[in-house]
Every structure is written in structure tokens, then in C-alpha cells.
Amino acid sequence: MDQTARMLDDEHLLGTALMPDPLPAARAVREAVGPLGLDDEARRVLLVAAVAVVDRTDVLLAASGTDIDTLMAGPAGRHLHLVGGRFRFHHPRIRSVVHEDADLATRTAAHVALADVHRKADEPLVAMWHTALSTLAGDPLLADGLVELAEQHLARGDVHRAHEVAREAASHGTGRVRARAFAVAGRAALWAGHVHDAVAHLRRATHPSDPMSDSETGGAGAPDAARPLGIALALLEGRPDAVLPDDASGPDRAAITAARRTIRLLDGAPADAAALLSEVAELAPARPAGRWFDGPDEAMTPLAEAHLRVAQSYLALRLGDITGAASVLDDAVERLPVALAFGGSASRWPAAWTWCGTGT
């Protein structure tokens, strides 16, 4: 086991807990990156890039106080890919090292600068996020807005951002707002497939331990947390009926409905199952952990898409398309919590594919 693995919990390695962002800069990471050769200005630019949640180059330049010519000519430019007015790190390991090497004061300054840029650009939601990250002590005045922001991310299928923002809201909030923040964080973790995180957050939402929560809510907690908590616990138990269409809305409901009906139709009416899946083919796939509010207004969450892809793989297998079944599931395994769909049935398929001669 390498050093990075030892820095992570078993739940992180299993995929049932959200990975730290950025990942720890373990020794092996630093050896792979090598000396970055940065001066103070380059470190400032790269740190701003590391904590930004909007990947526009104009935001990076304004928040770091530089211009494009200076950036490209300096050492920071060697570590960033800039195209079409957007930036990204050449490799996430560089981001990890830059972020970990910065002290708290320097990170705080980067968030302050980004909050100012977004405020001036009339982007109050992003500005609020960076303001929250630059606040060393919790600010209850920020908590309500952060919960609303997390809800917006969750409604768009961006479960990773929803989880992150809701956890930040919980660290600022008290009473009903804090319980609500944990409920949103738990729902986001659930639909991301991070079921251990979901259980932890939703238990705090249903049974607040904060004295302020008890006094302000009567100890009742968030009313919408009990059902998601039951789903998360059922997923941990490997129940195939843990997630039902009524538990979801929008693209998720359509995906889960199609997936469950496909499984029922496989033996008797595979052609009907294929027609059913074609009706949901245009649903936007689960949103990657990307930039805020980019992409479609609605997208499947990873847990819903995992059910759909497993059903598609089963159908392909039923129709004799072994290669197609393996291809769908191989892609899904890279992105989605397929081990949670239908009681983890997909995790038992590789042996069957090998027996069929696919070699996977």
C-alpha cells in the first residue's frame, strides 16, 4: 500500500466516502512532480488556480494580480494549460502540492481575492462560497445562503459540489439551518454513491447533537432526512430494492424507472426493454466534479446513472452482445458507484465475462 492510500480511510478507498480535494500530496506525488521551480508570484497564481471553482482565465488573472503575458512567460505558465479563455492544471498532482504547501493565511488571501473578483463580476453565489472559505470563524449569516446554493447544485445533478457546499454550510450554521445543511449534504452524498458519508450526515440531520439545534428545533432534526437515511443504510446492506423511482425526481426518476423496468422485462420481452432504454438515451449523464453551473441545467446523479448503466449492460448480455455489455460496464466503473446498483449484482459479472471468453 502506498503512502497516499495510508492517508485515506477504508471508505475513501472503497469509494463510499468523498475523496479529499485536492488529494494529499504524498511523498510519491512529490517525487512524481519533482521541483516546481516557483517564485512567490508563481506560487500565488497557482494557489488561486488551485482553490478557484470557476476556470475562467480572466478570473485567475484578476484574482492573482497578473496579466496573461506575465503568466505565460513565468514559471506558473509551465504548469497550466490555457485554451479558449479557460485554464486547468497539466496534472492534478501539481495542484495537490501547491495547495498543501500553502499556509492557512495564504489560502485565505486567495479566497478573499477570488471573492472580490466574483463580487465585482456580479457573481454573488461564487463570491459567497469564497467568502465562506476565507472566514476563519463560523459565520451564521452565511449558512442559509450556502444551504440554498447547495440545493441548487443538487437540483442540477452536481452532487459533489452540493456535498462540499452543504458541509461548509453546516460548519457555519446553527439550529435548523445546521440540521438542514446536514440533510442536504447527506442527500448529495447518497446520490453520489458516498453512502458512508450519507449515513454520517443524515444521522446528524435527524438527531442533532448541537445544543443550539436541540433548543431551536426541539431535537426533531430535518424532516426530509429520514427517508434518505433509510436508503443509505439499505445500500450498505446490499438490498437490491434500496432505491426506488419515488425516491428521485427529474432525470434520476426517469433513469431509475427505466432501469428497474428493464430488469423486469429482460427474460420475457428484451425488445421492449431495448425500446424503453432508448427513451432515456438522451438524459444527460452524471455531471463530473467540474466547474460551477457549467453544462446542462439537469443531469443524472451518479447513483441513478449507475442503475441505468447496469440495466443496459444486463440487456446487452441478454441479447448476446457480450462485448457491448462489458464496454458499458467498464465505462461505468470508471465514473459511477455501480457496486451499489441492484444490490451490487454488477460486481459479480467479470467472472461471467471471462467464462464467456471476453477476457475481461
C-alpha positions as CSV (number, residue, x, y, z in Angstrom):
1,M,0.0,0.0,0.0
2,D,1.5,3.4,-1.0
3,Q,1.7,6.5,1.2
4,T,-1.4,8.1,-0.4
5,A,-3.5,5.1,0.4
6,R,-2.4,5.2,4.1
7,M,-3.6,8.8,4.3
8,L,-7.1,7.7,3.3
9,D,-9.8,5.8,5.2
10,D,-11.1,2.5,4.0
11,E,-14.3,4.2,3.0
12,H,-12.3,6.5,0.7
13,L,-10.6,3.6,-0.9
14,L,-13.9,1.8,-1.4
15,G,-15.5,4.9,-2.9
16,T,-18.2,5.2,-0.3
17,A,-16.8,8.4,1.1
18,L,-15.9,11.6,-0.8
19,M,-12.2,11.9,-1.5
20,P,-10.3,14.9,-0.2
21,D,-10.0,17.7,-2.7
22,P,-7.2,18.2,-3.5
23,L,-5.8,14.8,-2.7
24,P,-3.0,14.6,-0.2
25,A,0.5,15.5,-1.6
26,A,2.1,12.2,-0.5
27,R,5.8,11.6,-1.0
28,A,5.2,9.6,-4.1
29,V,3.2,12.5,-5.5
30,R,6.0,15.0,-4.8
31,E,8.6,12.6,-6.4
32,A,6.5,12.3,-9.5
33,V,6.0,16.1,-9.8
34,G,9.6,17.0,-9.0
35,P,10.9,20.5,-8.2
36,L,8.3,23.0,-9.5
37,G,10.8,25.9,-9.7
38,L,8.3,28.5,-8.5
39,D,8.9,32.1,-7.3
40,D,6.4,33.8,-4.9
41,E,4.4,35.3,-7.7
42,A,4.1,31.9,-9.5
43,R,3.0,30.2,-6.2
44,R,0.3,32.9,-5.7
45,V,-1.0,32.4,-9.3
46,L,-1.1,28.6,-8.9
47,L,-2.7,28.7,-5.5
48,V,-5.5,30.9,-6.8
49,A,-5.9,28.4,-9.6
50,A,-6.0,25.5,-7.1
51,V,-8.8,26.9,-5.0
52,A,-10.9,28.5,-7.8
53,V,-14.2,26.9,-8.6
54,V,-14.6,28.8,-11.9
55,D,-12.0,28.0,-14.5
56,R,-12.1,31.3,-16.5
57,T,-8.7,32.8,-17.2
58,D,-9.9,36.3,-16.6
59,V,-10.8,35.4,-13.1
60,L,-7.4,33.8,-12.5
61,L,-5.6,36.8,-13.8
62,A,-7.7,39.3,-11.8
63,A,-7.5,37.4,-8.5
64,S,-3.8,36.8,-8.8
65,G,-3.0,40.4,-9.9
66,T,-1.1,39.4,-13.1
67,D,-1.6,39.6,-16.8
68,I,-1.6,36.9,-19.5
69,D,1.9,37.8,-20.9
70,T,3.5,37.6,-17.5
71,L,1.7,34.4,-16.7
72,M,2.8,32.7,-19.9
73,A,6.4,33.9,-19.6
74,G,6.8,32.9,-15.9
75,P,7.2,29.6,-14.2
76,A,3.4,29.3,-13.4
77,G,2.6,29.1,-17.1
78,R,4.6,25.9,-17.4
79,H,2.1,24.1,-15.1
80,L,-1.2,25.4,-16.5
81,H,-3.0,24.6,-19.8
82,L,-4.8,27.7,-21.1
83,V,-7.1,27.5,-24.1
84,G,-10.4,29.2,-25.0
85,G,-10.3,31.5,-22.1
86,R,-10.1,28.6,-19.6
87,F,-7.3,27.1,-17.5
88,R,-6.5,23.8,-15.9
89,F,-3.5,22.2,-14.3
90,H,-1.4,20.0,-16.5
91,H,-1.8,17.4,-13.8
92,P,-3.8,17.3,-10.6
93,R,-0.7,16.3,-8.6
94,I,0.7,19.8,-9.2
95,R,-2.5,21.2,-7.7
96,S,-2.1,19.0,-4.7
97,V,1.4,20.0,-4.0
98,V,0.7,23.8,-4.5
99,H,-2.3,23.6,-2.2
100,E,-0.6,21.6,0.6
101,D,2.5,23.8,0.6
102,A,0.5,27.0,1.2
103,D,-0.2,28.0,4.8
104,L,-3.7,29.0,6.1
105,A,-3.1,32.7,5.7
106,T,-2.0,32.4,2.1
107,R,-5.0,30.2,1.2
108,T,-7.3,32.6,3.0
109,A,-5.9,35.5,1.0
110,A,-6.5,33.6,-2.2
111,H,-10.2,33.1,-1.3
112,V,-10.5,36.8,-0.4
113,A,-9.1,37.8,-3.7
114,L,-11.4,35.4,-5.6
115,A,-14.5,36.6,-3.6
116,D,-13.7,40.2,-4.6
117,V,-13.3,39.3,-8.3
118,H,-16.6,37.4,-8.4
119,R,-18.5,40.1,-6.4
120,K,-17.3,42.7,-8.9
121,A,-18.4,40.5,-11.8
122,D,-21.9,40.2,-10.3
123,E,-21.5,36.6,-9.4
124,P,-22.7,36.6,-5.8
125,L,-23.1,32.9,-5.4
126,V,-19.5,32.1,-6.2
127,A,-18.4,35.2,-4.2
128,M,-20.3,33.8,-1.2
129,W,-18.5,30.5,-1.4
130,H,-15.1,32.1,-1.4
131,T,-16.1,34.4,1.4
132,A,-17.2,31.4,3.5
133,L,-13.8,29.8,2.8
134,S,-12.0,32.9,3.9
135,T,-13.9,33.2,7.2
136,L,-11.7,31.7,9.9
137,A,-14.6,31.5,12.4
138,G,-18.0,30.3,11.5
139,D,-20.5,33.0,10.3
140,P,-24.1,32.0,10.8
141,L,-25.1,34.8,8.4
142,L,-23.5,32.8,5.5
143,A,-25.1,29.5,6.4
144,D,-28.6,30.0,5.0
145,G,-27.3,31.2,1.6
146,L,-24.8,28.3,1.4
147,V,-27.6,25.8,2.0
148,E,-29.6,27.4,-0.8
149,L,-26.5,27.2,-3.0
150,A,-26.0,23.5,-2.2
151,E,-29.7,22.8,-3.1
152,Q,-29.1,24.5,-6.5
153,H,-26.1,22.3,-7.2
154,L,-28.1,19.2,-6.1
155,A,-31.0,20.1,-8.4
156,R,-28.7,20.3,-11.3
157,G,-27.2,16.9,-10.6
158,D,-23.9,18.3,-9.3
159,V,-23.7,16.1,-6.2
160,H,-20.1,16.7,-5.5
161,R,-20.4,20.5,-5.3
162,A,-23.7,20.1,-3.4
163,H,-21.9,17.9,-0.8
164,E,-19.0,20.3,-0.5
165,V,-21.1,23.4,-0.1
166,A,-23.6,21.8,2.3
167,R,-20.7,20.6,4.6
168,E,-19.4,24.2,4.6
169,A,-22.9,25.5,5.5
170,A,-23.0,23.0,8.4
171,S,-19.7,24.4,9.7
172,H,-21.2,27.9,9.8
173,G,-24.8,27.3,10.7
174,T,-26.7,26.6,14.0
175,G,-30.1,25.2,14.8
176,R,-32.5,24.5,12.0
177,V,-30.1,25.8,9.4
178,R,-27.3,23.4,10.5
179,A,-29.7,20.4,10.5
180,R,-30.9,21.4,7.1
181,A,-27.3,21.7,5.9
182,F,-26.5,18.2,7.1
183,A,-29.7,16.9,5.4
184,V,-28.6,18.4,2.0
185,A,-25.0,17.1,2.5
186,G,-26.4,13.7,3.2
187,R,-28.7,13.6,0.2
188,A,-25.9,14.8,-2.0
189,A,-23.6,12.1,-0.6
190,L,-26.2,9.5,-1.1
191,W,-26.8,10.3,-4.8
192,A,-23.1,10.5,-5.4
193,G,-22.8,6.9,-4.0
194,H,-20.8,8.0,-0.9
195,V,-23.1,6.1,1.4
196,H,-20.9,6.2,4.5
197,D,-20.8,10.0,4.3
198,A,-24.5,10.0,3.7
199,V,-25.2,7.9,6.8
200,A,-23.0,10.2,8.9
201,H,-24.5,13.4,7.7
202,L,-28.1,12.2,7.7
203,R,-27.8,10.9,11.3
204,R,-26.7,14.4,12.3
205,A,-29.6,15.8,10.4
206,T,-32.2,13.6,12.0
207,H,-30.7,13.6,15.5
208,P,-28.9,16.9,16.1
209,S,-26.3,16.8,18.9
210,D,-25.7,20.6,18.8
211,P,-27.4,22.2,21.9
212,M,-28.4,25.1,19.7
213,S,-30.2,22.6,17.4
214,D,-32.0,21.0,20.3
215,S,-33.2,24.3,21.6
216,E,-34.3,25.7,18.3
217,T,-35.8,22.5,16.7
218,G,-36.9,20.6,19.8
219,G,-34.4,17.9,18.8
220,A,-36.5,16.9,15.9
221,G,-33.9,17.5,13.2
222,A,-34.5,17.9,9.5
223,P,-37.8,16.3,8.4
224,D,-36.6,15.3,5.0
225,A,-33.6,13.3,6.2
226,A,-35.2,10.1,7.5
227,R,-36.1,8.5,4.1
228,P,-32.6,9.2,2.6
229,L,-31.0,7.7,5.7
230,G,-33.0,4.6,5.3
231,I,-31.9,4.3,1.6
232,A,-28.3,4.8,2.6
233,L,-28.5,2.1,5.2
234,A,-30.2,-0.3,2.8
235,L,-27.5,0.3,0.2
236,L,-24.9,-0.6,2.8
237,E,-26.8,-3.8,3.4
238,G,-26.7,-4.6,-0.3
239,R,-30.5,-4.6,-0.8
240,P,-31.5,-4.6,-4.5
241,D,-34.7,-2.7,-3.9
242,A,-32.9,0.1,-1.9
243,V,-33.5,2.8,-4.5
244,L,-37.0,3.3,-6.0
245,P,-38.3,5.8,-8.6
246,D,-40.3,7.6,-5.9
247,D,-37.1,8.4,-4.1
248,A,-35.9,10.6,-7.1
249,S,-37.1,13.3,-9.3
250,G,-36.3,14.7,-12.8
251,P,-33.7,12.7,-14.8
252,D,-33.0,10.5,-11.8
253,R,-36.6,9.3,-11.6
254,A,-36.7,8.6,-15.4
255,A,-33.4,6.7,-15.2
256,I,-34.3,4.6,-12.2
257,T,-37.8,3.8,-13.6
258,A,-36.3,2.7,-16.9
259,A,-33.6,0.7,-15.2
260,R,-36.0,-1.2,-12.9
261,R,-38.5,-1.9,-15.7
262,T,-35.6,-3.1,-17.9
263,I,-34.6,-5.7,-15.3
264,R,-38.2,-6.9,-15.1
265,L,-38.5,-7.2,-18.9
266,L,-35.2,-9.0,-19.6
267,D,-36.4,-12.6,-19.7
268,G,-39.8,-12.1,-21.3
269,A,-39.6,-9.0,-23.5
270,P,-36.0,-7.9,-24.2
271,A,-37.1,-6.0,-27.3
272,D,-39.5,-3.9,-25.1
273,A,-36.6,-3.4,-22.7
274,A,-34.5,-2.0,-25.5
275,A,-37.2,0.3,-26.6
276,L,-37.6,1.5,-23.1
277,L,-33.9,2.3,-22.7
278,S,-33.9,4.2,-26.0
279,E,-36.4,6.6,-24.5
280,V,-33.9,7.7,-21.8
281,A,-30.8,7.7,-24.1
282,E,-30.7,11.5,-24.2
283,L,-30.6,12.0,-20.5
284,A,-27.5,14.0,-19.5
285,P,-25.0,11.7,-17.8
286,A,-23.8,12.3,-14.3
287,R,-22.0,15.6,-14.0
288,P,-18.3,15.2,-13.3
289,A,-16.7,17.1,-10.5
290,G,-16.2,20.1,-12.7
291,R,-16.9,23.8,-12.6
292,W,-19.9,25.6,-11.1
293,F,-23.1,25.6,-13.1
294,D,-21.4,24.6,-16.3
295,G,-23.2,22.1,-18.5
296,P,-26.9,21.2,-18.8
297,D,-29.5,22.5,-16.3
298,E,-30.3,18.9,-15.3
299,A,-28.3,15.8,-15.2
300,M,-28.5,12.3,-13.7
301,T,-26.7,11.8,-10.4
302,P,-24.1,9.1,-10.3
303,L,-26.2,6.7,-8.3
304,A,-29.1,7.0,-10.7
305,E,-26.9,6.6,-13.7
306,A,-25.2,3.6,-12.2
307,H,-28.6,1.8,-12.1
308,L,-29.2,2.7,-15.7
309,R,-25.9,1.6,-17.0
310,V,-26.1,-1.7,-15.1
311,A,-29.5,-2.3,-16.7
312,Q,-28.1,-1.5,-20.1
313,S,-25.3,-4.0,-19.5
314,Y,-27.7,-6.7,-18.5
315,L,-29.8,-6.1,-21.6
316,A,-26.8,-6.3,-23.9
317,L,-25.7,-9.5,-22.2
318,R,-29.3,-10.9,-22.6
319,L,-29.2,-10.1,-26.3
320,G,-25.8,-11.8,-26.7
321,D,-23.7,-8.7,-27.1
322,I,-21.0,-9.7,-24.6
323,T,-18.6,-7.0,-25.8
324,G,-21.2,-4.3,-25.6
325,A,-22.2,-5.3,-22.1
326,A,-18.5,-5.3,-21.0
327,S,-17.9,-1.9,-22.7
328,V,-20.9,-0.2,-21.0
329,L,-19.9,-1.5,-17.6
330,D,-16.2,-0.8,-18.0
331,D,-17.0,2.9,-18.7
332,A,-19.5,3.0,-15.8
333,V,-17.0,1.5,-13.3
334,E,-14.6,4.4,-14.0
335,R,-17.2,7.0,-13.1
336,L,-20.1,5.6,-11.2
337,P,-21.0,3.6,-8.0
338,V,-22.1,0.5,-9.9
339,A,-21.4,-1.7,-6.8
340,L,-24.5,-0.1,-5.2
341,A,-26.9,-0.7,-8.0
342,F,-29.3,-3.6,-7.7
343,G,-27.6,-5.0,-4.6
344,G,-24.1,-5.0,-6.2
345,S,-25.0,-7.5,-8.9
346,A,-22.7,-5.9,-11.5
347,S,-19.7,-6.5,-9.3
348,R,-20.2,-10.3,-9.9
349,W,-20.1,-10.0,-13.7
350,P,-16.4,-10.1,-14.6
351,A,-16.1,-13.8,-13.9
352,A,-19.0,-14.5,-16.2
353,W,-17.5,-12.4,-18.9
354,T,-14.2,-14.3,-18.6
355,W,-16.1,-17.6,-18.8
356,C,-17.8,-16.4,-22.0
357,G,-14.4,-15.8,-23.5
358,T,-14.2,-12.0,-23.4
359,G,-11.0,-11.9,-21.4
360,T,-12.2,-9.1,-19.2
